[in-house]
Amino acid sequence: MIKYNNIIKYPIITEKVSFLREKFNKYSLYVCVNVNKHKIKSAIEFLFNVNVSSINVVRVKLKRRRFRGVNGYEKQKKKVYFSLVDGQKLDIMSV
């Protein structure tokens, strides 16, 4: 069983996400790779005391990396884009 604190890794802070936050009240986080939508939604609602209206999960494609002559790949990542119920806000910088 994964605890709620271990599901959410860190927020995504980019220009695209800030635009989505201002226009559509959508937020974005990196989460643990082996967790499904239902667990992610319950973790967000439990940790931040908000109500999630919709959630979209995206697996990030692996990129090839080369370090000291050894070929490899980056670690797997999973992004979550979620929107809150009307009238609710989330201070993502305090995460």
Backbone hydrogen bonds in HBPLUS format (Angstrom, degrees):
<---DONOR---> <-ACCEPTOR-->    atom                        ^
c    i                          cat <-CA-CA->   ^        H-A-AA   ^      H-
h    n   atom  resd res      DA  || num        DHA   H-A  angle D-A-AA Bond
n    s   type  num  typ     dist DA aas  dist angle  dist       angle   num
A0006-ASN N   A0003-LYS O   3.07 MM   3  5.45 137.1  2.26 107.0 118.3     1
A0007-ILE N   A0004-TYR O   3.30 MM   3  5.30 146.1  2.42  98.3 107.6     2
A0032-CYS N   A0007-ILE O   2.81 MM  25  5.11 144.0  1.94 148.8 158.0     3
A0009-LYS N   A0030-TYR O   2.93 MM  21  5.53 157.6  1.98 144.1 148.9     4
A0030-TYR N   A0010-TYR O   2.86 MM  20  5.50 169.8  1.87 161.9 165.2     5
A0012-ILE N   A0028-SER O   3.30 MM  16  5.67 170.7  2.31 125.0 124.9     6
A0018-SER N   A0014-THR O   3.07 MM   4  6.26 155.9  2.13 144.1 150.9     7
A0019-PHE N   A0015-GLU O   2.99 MM   4  6.18 151.3  2.07 146.7 154.1     8
A0020-LEU N   A0016-LYS O   3.01 MM   4  6.31 158.1  2.06 147.4 153.2     9
A0021-ARG N   A0017-VAL O   2.87 MM   4  6.05 149.7  1.96 145.3 154.0    10
A0022-GLU N   A0018-SER O   3.08 MM   4  6.24 156.5  2.14 143.5 148.4    11
A0023-LYS N   A0019-PHE O   3.01 MM   4  6.12 171.2  2.02 156.3 158.9    12
A0024-PHE N   A0020-LEU O   2.92 MM   4  5.35 148.6  2.02 132.1 142.2    13
A0026-LYS N   A0020-LEU O   3.28 MM   6  5.40 172.1  2.29 115.9 117.6    14
A0027-TYR N   A0082-PHE O   2.76 MM  55  5.44 163.6  1.79 161.0 164.8    15
A0082-PHE N   A0027-TYR O   2.94 MM  55  5.44 157.6  1.99 145.7 153.2    16
A0029-LEU N   A0080-VAL O   3.01 MM  51  5.33 148.8  2.11 143.2 153.1    17
A0080-VAL N   A0029-LEU O   2.87 MM  51  5.33 146.7  1.98 158.1 164.9    18
A0031-VAL N   A0078-LYS O   2.96 MM  47  5.65 164.3  1.98 158.4 162.9    19
A0040-ILE N   A0036-ASN O   3.12 MM   4  6.35 157.3  2.17 150.8 157.8    20
A0041-LYS N   A0037-LYS O   2.87 MM   4  6.06 163.7  1.90 156.1 160.1    21
A0042-SER N   A0038-HIS O   3.07 MM   4  6.25 162.1  2.10 144.4 149.2    22
A0043-ALA N   A0039-LYS O   2.94 MM   4  6.07 148.8  2.04 142.3 151.0    23
A0044-ILE N   A0040-ILE O   2.98 MM   4  6.23 160.9  2.02 153.5 157.6    24
A0045-GLU N   A0041-LYS O   3.03 MM   4  6.21 167.5  2.05 152.1 155.7    25
A0046-PHE N   A0042-SER O   2.95 MM   4  5.98 150.9  2.03 139.5 147.6    26
A0047-LEU N   A0043-ALA O   2.90 MM   4  5.95 170.8  1.91 153.6 156.2    27
A0048-PHE N   A0044-ILE O   3.06 MM   4  5.85 164.1  2.09 147.5 152.1    28
A0049-ASN N   A0045-GLU O   3.14 MM   4  5.19 127.7  2.43 123.9 131.4    29
A0085-VAL N   A0051-ASN O   3.08 MM  34  5.85 149.4  2.18 161.4 160.3    30
A0053-SER N   A0083-SER O   2.87 MM  30  5.77 155.3  1.93 142.5 150.4    31
A0083-SER N   A0054-SER O   2.99 MM  29  5.45 158.5  2.04 145.1 150.2    32
A0056-ASN N   A0081-TYR O   2.73 MM  25  5.12 155.4  1.79 155.8 164.1    33
A0081-TYR N   A0056-ASN O   2.85 MM  25  5.12 163.6  1.87 154.4 159.4    34
A0058-VAL N   A0079-LYS O   2.87 MM  21  5.07 166.8  1.88 146.8 149.1    35
A0079-LYS N   A0058-VAL O   2.72 MM  21  5.07 162.5  1.75 163.6 163.4    36
A0060-VAL N   A0077-LYS O   3.11 MM  17  5.44 162.8  2.14 133.3 138.4    37
A0074-GLU N   A0063-LYS O   3.06 MM  11  5.75 146.9  2.18 154.5 164.8    38
A0065-ARG N   A0072-GLY O   2.85 MM   7  5.30 169.2  1.86 134.0 137.1    39
A0072-GLY N   A0065-ARG O   2.83 MM   7  5.30 145.9  1.95 167.2 166.8    40
A0067-PHE N   A0070-VAL O   3.03 MM   3  5.34 164.5  2.06 147.3 147.9    41
A0070-VAL N   A0067-PHE O   3.05 MM   3  5.34 161.8  2.09 112.3 117.9    42
A0088-GLN N   A0085-VAL O   3.17 MM   3  5.95 156.7  2.23 147.1 147.8    43
A0094-SER N   A0091-ASP O   3.29 MM   3  5.87 155.7  2.35 112.4 118.6    44
A0095-VAL N   A0092-ILE O   3.27 MM   3  5.50 164.6  2.29 107.8 111.6    45
